[in-house]
Amino acid sequence: MKWRFPLKSCLKQSRRAKMLEETSSKRQREREDDWSNLPRDLLSNIADDLGLMELMNLRGVCKDWRNVSSENLLNQVESFGCDPWFLLYDGEGSKCSLLLSNHDKICTATIPELEGATCLASHEGWLLVFRGGSMFFFCPFSMAKIELPNCPFTELSGHVAAFSAPPTSQDCHVVVIRRGDDGELELHLLSRGHDTWAKHNRNFRVEQFSTIAAAIFIQGVFHFRDDKQGLVTFDAAAETEKWTIYRIIRPTEPVTTATTLNYSLRTGKLESIDFSKLGLDRKRVSISACGTLYSDYSDNGVVEKVIPDESIEANISSIGSESPHFKGVWIMPRYHTPSMDHRW
C-alpha cells in the first residue's frame, strides 16, 4: 500500500532542499539528478523539514532515503499545533481518501484492511477496527496491525468504543459499549495481555443518559457523553463501584458543587469539511464519522479536545433516491511500527 502524494511537492516544502538545489555545482546539475547519492547528513537535514506524508514517500526512493525517513518517522512523537486528519472510506471497497488538517491536500490509497470494516475508535494514530466479527488495532500510515482476541459480538448495533493507551502499552484497556434493547448499558472490557472480555452492565434511565455520542479515556477513567446533557464514567481499575453519572450544566445555571471537565467537546467538525475536495457532493451523500481525542496547543497552554462520533444525512429530496453512504474517521498523524514479535 502506498499513499499517493507527489514526491516533488515534498522537496519543494523543504527550505534545505531549496538550498541544496541552489548550492549544487554545475557539474552535479548536468548529471541525471542522482538523488540517491546525496550525503547522509544532507538527507537528514532535508528529512527534518518534512511532514509525515512526505517522509513516507521518501521511504520509496532508495535504501539510504528509507533509512533516514524511518528514523525521522519514529522520532515524530507529537504533531504540535496539528488538528486531526480526516480519513474517508466507503466501508465496502478498499479505496480511501485522506484530507490533511489544512484541508488543502488530499492523499489516496487502497487499504484492504478497511474493506467491509468500521472504525470504532481513534487515538494517537491508532484505529480500533471492527470487521467480520473480529476487532483489531490498525495504523493506516505504517499498515501495522494488532489482532484482538475473542470479539464479544458478531455485528454492530449502536456500539461505541474507546481505548486508554496505544495497544503496544501495558496500560492499554479497550471498552466497547452500547445500550441494549432493554435500555441497559452493556460494556465489554479487555485489558492488555488478557484474552477474555469482562462484561459490565448498568441501567440508567433515558432521561439520565440518552444516546451515546462520544467515548474517550481521560483523567484516568472512561467518559461516555450522550447527545444531550448526560455523562457517565467507568473506572476500569476500581475495586468496587465502577460507574458514576453526571449532568452537564450550562455556565448560566446555578450550582453549589460541580466537577470540572478538563476537556471540551468540538461538535460540528464533520460539517466543516469541504467534501467537494474529496470528490463528493455534500447534498447527495450520507456520512458517519468516528471521533477522536487530541491536544490543542496554544499560547495559553494545552487544551484536550474531543471530536464526537457524528453523522450527516443526504438531502433525499434533491436526489430523489437512496443516497450512497460513506464512513470516516478523525485520526492524528502518527507512524507506529510495533516489533515483529509483538502480541496483544
C-alpha positions, 0 to 999 in steps of 0.5 A: 500500500502506498499513499499517493502524494507527489514526491516533488511537492515534498522537496519543494516544502523543504527550505534545505532542499531549496538550498541544496538545489541552489548550492549544487555545482554545475557539474552535479546539475548536468548529471541525471539528478542522482538523488540517491547519492546525496550525503547522509547528513544532507538527507537528514537535514532535508528529512527534518523539514518534512511532514509525515506524508512526505517522509513516507514517500521518501521511504520509496526512493532508495535504501539510504532515503528509507533509512533516514525517513524511518528514523525521522518517522519514529522520532515524530512523537507529537504533531504540535499545533496539528488538528486531526486528519480526516480519513474517508472510506466507503466501508465496502471497497478498499479505496480511501481518501485522506484530507490533511488538517489544512484541508488543502491536500488530499492523499489516496490509497487502497487499504484492504484492511478497511474493506467491509470494516468500521472504525470504532475508535481513534487515538494517537494514530491508532484505529480500533477496527471492527470487521467480520466479527473480529476487532483489531488495532490498525495504523493506516500510515505504517499498515501495522496491525494488532489482532484482538482476541475473542470479539464479544459480538458478531455485528454492530448495533449502536456500539461505541468504543474507546481505548486508554493507551496505544495497544503496544502499552501495558496500560492499554484497556479497550471498552466497547459499549452500547445500550441494549434493547432493554435500555441497559448499558452493556460494556465489554472490557479487555485489558492488555495481555488478557484474552477474555472480555469482562462484561459490565452492565448498568441501567440508567434511565433515558432521561439520565443518559440518552444516546451515546455520542462520544467515548474517550479515556481521560483523567484516568477513567472512561467518559461516555457523553450522550447527545444531550446533557448526560455523562457517565464514567467507568473506572476500569481499575476500581475495586468496587463501584465502577460507574458514576453519572453526571449532568452537564450544566450550562455556565448560566445555571446555578450550582453549589458543587460541580466537577470540572471537565478538563476537556471540551467537546468540538461538535460540528467538525464533520460539517466543516469539511469541504467534501467537494475536495474529496470528490463528493457532493455534500447534498447527495451523500450520507456520512458517519464519522468516528471521533477522536481525542487530541491536544490543542496547543496554544499560547495559553497552554494545552487544551484536550479536545474531543471530536464526537462520533457524528453523522450527516444525512443526504438531502433525499429530496434533491436526489430523489433516491437512496443516497450512497453512504460513506464512513470516516474517521478523525485520526492524528498523524502518527507512524507506529511500527510495533516489533515483529514479535509483538502480541496483544 
